[in-house]
């Protein structure tokens, strides 16, 4: 598994949980988190949290939270500052 493989996969599926990424790449969550952090720093991936109740009635949010990663950009936004 490489950073480019993670990039290609996320560009394809757009959004994935850490659990599904670990299953797909047959990799430990901590290793994958470290690699995903690269794309988060680059501004290409957004990390979020969701609960098992997401998509259901509001107010059902409880722990455990699930990490999700969303591909948001081919390249980081440019700043003039």
NORMOTA-V477681 format. One record per residue. SS is DSSP state (helix for helix, strand for strand, loop for the rest). Layout:
# NORMOTA-V477681
<<SS> <SS>>
This chain:
# NORMOTA-V477681
<<loop> <loop> <helix> <helix> <helix> <helix> <helix> <helix> <helix> <helix> <helix> <helix> <helix> <loop> <strand> <strand> <strand> <helix> <helix> <helix> <helix> <helix> <helix> <helix> <helix> <loop> <loop> <loop> <helix> <helix> <helix> <helix> <helix> <helix> <helix> <helix> <helix> <helix> <helix> <helix> <helix> <loop> <loop> <loop> <strand> <strand> <strand> <strand> <strand> <strand> <strand> <loop> <loop> <loop> <loop> <loop> <loop> <loop> <loop> <loop> <loop> <loop> <loop> <loop> <strand> <strand> <strand> <strand> <strand> <strand> <strand> <loop> <loop> <loop> <loop> <loop> <loop> <loop> <loop> <loop> <loop>>
